Amino acid sequence: MLKSLGVKPYLFPMPVLLIATYDENGTVDVMNMAWGGICAENMVALNLSGDHKTTQNIRAKRAFTISVADTDHIEAADFFGIATGNKMPDKFARSGLHAVKSEHVDAPVVEEFPITLECRVAEIQEQDGDCRIVGEIVNVLADEKVLDAQGKVDPTKLHAFVFDQFQSGYYAIGEKIGQAWHTGAGLMK
């Protein structure tokens, strides 16, 4: 029997995305966020509150990077969701992680994260103090350790994790259980 739970943001899985930006002084800021993802073949969309330091940085620099959180760096990833750059200017330094400047956009690349999308702002939609930031992917960087023999990203090597909006947990992902556009083909007959 189905039970009504009301209006909740209940989708699962939710990605754990790490958004990296520079502030006006060139200081690295990283934010953990789940309300975002791919919205077209070369585009991403982020849904952020307008008062986040990350949002301010994106408005100013018109660029950002998105990295996939991995289990090896779950402590830092969670910290980036707890601490705010508005009150803790040394937030990134406290993490112990390292960043280099992107070669394609005015944003940092966190060296420890296994995959990073380098993005330039295509559009910022503002409504009631919140922002939907649409970014164009201009390049993707991947650590060689997450690539297969053909040079493609192997999801089982990413050691990614997802956010659980039901109980605020993190869950590791990686087991392959089927092949897209093949597993359900038998029902086409």
C-alpha beads as a LAMMPS data file, in Angstrom:
LAMMPS data file: protein, C-alpha beads

189 atoms
188 bonds

1 atom types
1 bond types

-500.0 500.0 xlo xhi
-500.0 500.0 ylo yhi
-500.0 500.0 zlo zhi

Masses

1 110.0

Atoms # bond

1 1 1 0.000 0.000 0.000
2 1 1 1.379 3.429 -0.916
3 1 1 1.520 6.133 1.752
4 1 1 1.534 9.838 0.918
5 1 1 4.628 11.658 2.241
6 1 1 3.739 15.129 0.992
7 1 1 6.029 17.399 -0.981
8 1 1 9.654 16.319 -0.451
9 1 1 12.785 16.398 -2.643
10 1 1 12.825 12.591 -2.628
11 1 1 14.812 11.279 -5.548
12 1 1 17.502 8.679 -5.181
13 1 1 20.301 8.591 -5.971
14 1 1 21.389 12.204 -5.700
15 1 1 24.938 12.889 -6.873
16 1 1 27.495 14.336 -4.483
17 1 1 29.080 17.072 -6.560
18 1 1 31.971 19.253 -5.490
19 1 1 31.831 22.724 -7.026
20 1 1 35.171 24.553 -7.018
21 1 1 35.612 28.280 -7.648
22 1 1 38.026 31.117 -7.029
23 1 1 36.982 34.140 -5.011
24 1 1 37.948 37.730 -5.799
25 1 1 41.384 37.162 -4.174
26 1 1 42.124 33.906 -6.003
27 1 1 41.350 31.782 -2.926
28 1 1 39.997 28.300 -3.667
29 1 1 36.476 27.586 -2.454
30 1 1 34.804 24.176 -2.729
31 1 1 31.170 23.413 -1.990
32 1 1 29.430 20.047 -1.639
33 1 1 26.061 20.050 -3.394
34 1 1 23.542 17.503 -4.603
35 1 1 20.978 19.525 -6.511
36 1 1 22.628 19.568 -9.892
37 1 1 23.681 17.473 -12.817
38 1 1 23.855 17.067 -16.571
39 1 1 21.073 18.910 -18.424
40 1 1 22.315 18.500 -22.027
41 1 1 25.192 16.751 -23.779
42 1 1 27.619 19.584 -23.045
43 1 1 25.740 21.401 -20.269
44 1 1 25.285 21.162 -16.518
45 1 1 22.808 22.842 -14.188
46 1 1 23.415 23.756 -10.553
47 1 1 20.661 24.859 -8.198
48 1 1 22.186 27.022 -5.471
49 1 1 21.103 29.568 -2.914
50 1 1 22.111 33.055 -3.970
51 1 1 23.942 33.748 -0.708
52 1 1 26.486 30.898 -0.991
53 1 1 30.108 31.991 -1.395
54 1 1 30.269 29.609 -4.355
55 1 1 27.345 31.378 -6.033
56 1 1 29.002 34.771 -5.508
57 1 1 32.258 33.417 -6.970
58 1 1 30.486 31.957 -10.006
59 1 1 28.768 35.278 -10.663
60 1 1 32.123 37.083 -10.502
61 1 1 34.358 34.608 -12.367
62 1 1 31.752 33.119 -14.744
63 1 1 33.452 29.730 -14.316
64 1 1 33.564 26.686 -12.040
65 1 1 34.599 23.050 -11.943
66 1 1 32.482 20.092 -10.862
67 1 1 34.129 17.012 -9.420
68 1 1 32.666 13.667 -8.472
69 1 1 33.109 12.891 -4.798
70 1 1 34.916 9.622 -4.106
71 1 1 34.990 7.467 -0.990
72 1 1 38.696 8.112 -0.393
73 1 1 37.842 11.780 0.211
74 1 1 34.458 11.499 1.918
75 1 1 35.631 13.393 5.008
76 1 1 36.732 16.426 2.989
77 1 1 33.656 16.196 0.744
78 1 1 31.314 16.232 3.740
79 1 1 33.315 19.068 5.344
80 1 1 32.794 21.119 2.160
81 1 1 29.061 20.757 2.809
82 1 1 29.273 21.679 6.504
83 1 1 31.599 24.689 6.378
84 1 1 30.715 27.903 4.563
85 1 1 33.231 30.012 2.702
86 1 1 31.321 33.086 3.889
87 1 1 32.495 32.427 7.468
88 1 1 35.601 30.268 6.941
89 1 1 37.911 31.768 4.297
90 1 1 40.525 29.006 4.816
91 1 1 37.971 26.228 4.274
92 1 1 39.846 24.618 1.381
93 1 1 43.234 24.851 3.116
94 1 1 41.794 23.013 6.150
95 1 1 40.839 20.068 3.929
96 1 1 44.458 19.178 3.153
97 1 1 43.599 18.761 -0.532
98 1 1 45.469 20.418 -3.404
99 1 1 44.265 22.488 -6.350
100 1 1 45.723 23.745 -9.603
101 1 1 44.288 26.313 -11.992
102 1 1 42.214 24.894 -14.825
103 1 1 43.790 25.323 -18.253
104 1 1 40.364 26.063 -19.758
105 1 1 38.368 28.187 -17.283
106 1 1 39.071 30.576 -14.402
107 1 1 38.470 27.961 -11.709
108 1 1 40.469 25.467 -9.662
109 1 1 40.840 21.731 -10.279
110 1 1 41.130 19.672 -7.088
111 1 1 43.889 17.180 -7.836
112 1 1 42.628 14.406 -5.563
113 1 1 39.175 14.025 -7.149
114 1 1 38.981 11.345 -9.866
115 1 1 36.945 13.231 -12.474
116 1 1 36.395 16.945 -13.021
117 1 1 34.248 18.883 -15.478
118 1 1 35.618 22.322 -16.356
119 1 1 32.706 24.686 -17.000
120 1 1 32.045 28.232 -18.120
121 1 1 28.798 29.957 -17.209
122 1 1 26.257 29.993 -20.021
123 1 1 23.359 31.450 -18.041
124 1 1 22.360 32.414 -14.510
125 1 1 18.650 32.331 -13.729
126 1 1 17.709 34.149 -10.513
127 1 1 14.441 33.630 -8.663
128 1 1 13.465 34.435 -5.083
129 1 1 17.097 34.533 -3.891
130 1 1 18.019 31.218 -5.494
131 1 1 20.021 30.597 -8.661
132 1 1 19.983 28.048 -11.398
133 1 1 23.392 28.193 -12.982
134 1 1 23.753 26.618 -16.397
135 1 1 27.315 25.849 -17.370
136 1 1 28.907 24.714 -20.592
137 1 1 31.339 21.818 -20.195
138 1 1 34.521 22.873 -21.986
139 1 1 36.703 19.943 -20.887
140 1 1 36.703 16.843 -18.700
141 1 1 39.721 15.673 -16.717
142 1 1 40.035 12.124 -15.379
143 1 1 42.704 10.512 -13.254
144 1 1 44.282 7.676 -15.251
145 1 1 43.536 5.278 -12.370
146 1 1 39.784 5.467 -13.180
147 1 1 40.166 4.722 -16.902
148 1 1 39.713 1.338 -18.561
149 1 1 41.965 -0.128 -21.272
150 1 1 40.103 1.881 -23.955
151 1 1 40.617 5.185 -22.096
152 1 1 36.997 5.470 -20.942
153 1 1 35.954 6.164 -17.358
154 1 1 35.196 2.910 -15.530
155 1 1 32.478 3.688 -12.942
156 1 1 33.643 0.813 -10.726
157 1 1 37.019 2.548 -10.381
158 1 1 35.541 5.939 -9.452
159 1 1 34.527 4.804 -5.953
160 1 1 31.827 7.460 -6.128
161 1 1 29.129 7.859 -3.519
162 1 1 25.670 9.362 -3.554
163 1 1 23.544 11.365 -1.128
164 1 1 20.410 9.951 0.450
165 1 1 17.807 12.714 0.802
166 1 1 15.597 10.432 2.925
167 1 1 17.899 10.063 5.929
168 1 1 20.902 12.257 4.998
169 1 1 23.260 9.340 4.423
170 1 1 25.993 8.641 1.903
171 1 1 26.070 5.383 -0.058
172 1 1 28.916 3.939 -2.104
173 1 1 28.055 2.917 -5.666
174 1 1 29.832 0.856 -8.257
175 1 1 28.324 -2.598 -8.857
176 1 1 27.201 -3.045 -12.467
177 1 1 23.831 -4.804 -12.674
178 1 1 22.888 -4.423 -16.340
179 1 1 23.715 -2.863 -19.696
180 1 1 21.816 0.247 -20.811
181 1 1 19.778 -0.145 -23.995
182 1 1 20.246 -3.932 -23.829
183 1 1 18.929 -5.333 -20.539
184 1 1 15.318 -4.435 -21.383
185 1 1 15.541 -5.272 -25.099
186 1 1 13.646 -8.540 -24.634
187 1 1 10.474 -6.566 -23.909
188 1 1 10.665 -4.985 -27.388
189 1 1 9.465 -8.235 -29.016

Bonds

1 1 1 2
2 1 2 3
3 1 3 4
4 1 4 5
5 1 5 6
6 1 6 7
7 1 7 8
8 1 8 9
9 1 9 10
10 1 10 11
11 1 11 12
12 1 12 13
13 1 13 14
14 1 14 15
15 1 15 16
16 1 16 17
17 1 17 18
18 1 18 19
19 1 19 20
20 1 20 21
21 1 21 22
22 1 22 23
23 1 23 24
24 1 24 25
25 1 25 26
26 1 26 27
27 1 27 28
28 1 28 29
29 1 29 30
30 1 30 31
31 1 31 32
32 1 32 33
33 1 33 34
34 1 34 35
35 1 35 36
36 1 36 37
37 1 37 38
38 1 38 39
39 1 39 40
40 1 40 41
41 1 41 42
42 1 42 43
43 1 43 44
44 1 44 45
45 1 45 46
46 1 46 47
47 1 47 48
48 1 48 49
49 1 49 50
50 1 50 51
51 1 51 52
52 1 52 53
53 1 53 54
54 1 54 55
55 1 55 56
56 1 56 57
57 1 57 58
58 1 58 59
59 1 59 60
60 1 60 61
61 1 61 62
62 1 62 63
63 1 63 64
64 1 64 65
65 1 65 66
66 1 66 67
67 1 67 68
68 1 68 69
69 1 69 70
70 1 70 71
71 1 71 72
72 1 72 73
73 1 73 74
74 1 74 75
75 1 75 76
76 1 76 77
77 1 77 78
78 1 78 79
79 1 79 80
80 1 80 81
81 1 81 82
82 1 82 83
83 1 83 84
84 1 84 85
85 1 85 86
86 1 86 87
87 1 87 88
88 1 88 89
89 1 89 90
90 1 90 91
91 1 91 92
92 1 92 93
93 1 93 94
94 1 94 95
95 1 95 96
96 1 96 97
97 1 97 98
98 1 98 99
99 1 99 100
100 1 100 101
101 1 101 102
102 1 102 103
103 1 103 104
104 1 104 105
105 1 105 106
106 1 106 107
107 1 107 108
108 1 108 109
109 1 109 110
110 1 110 111
111 1 111 112
112 1 112 113
113 1 113 114
114 1 114 115
115 1 115 116
116 1 116 117
117 1 117 118
118 1 118 119
119 1 119 120
120 1 120 121
121 1 121 122
122 1 122 123
123 1 123 124
124 1 124 125
125 1 125 126
126 1 126 127
127 1 127 128
128 1 128 129
129 1 129 130
130 1 130 131
131 1 131 132
132 1 132 133
133 1 133 134
134 1 134 135
135 1 135 136
136 1 136 137
137 1 137 138
138 1 138 139
139 1 139 140
140 1 140 141
141 1 141 142
142 1 142 143
143 1 143 144
144 1 144 145
145 1 145 146
146 1 146 147
147 1 147 148
148 1 148 149
149 1 149 150
150 1 150 151
151 1 151 152
152 1 152 153
153 1 153 154
154 1 154 155
155 1 155 156
156 1 156 157
157 1 157 158
158 1 158 159
159 1 159 160
160 1 160 161
161 1 161 162
162 1 162 163
163 1 163 164
164 1 164 165
165 1 165 166
166 1 166 167
167 1 167 168
168 1 168 169
169 1 169 170
170 1 170 171
171 1 171 172
172 1 172 173
173 1 173 174
174 1 174 175
175 1 175 176
176 1 176 177
177 1 177 178
178 1 178 179
179 1 179 180
180 1 180 181
181 1 181 182
182 1 182 183
183 1 183 184
184 1 184 185
185 1 185 186
186 1 186 187
187 1 187 188
188 1 188 189
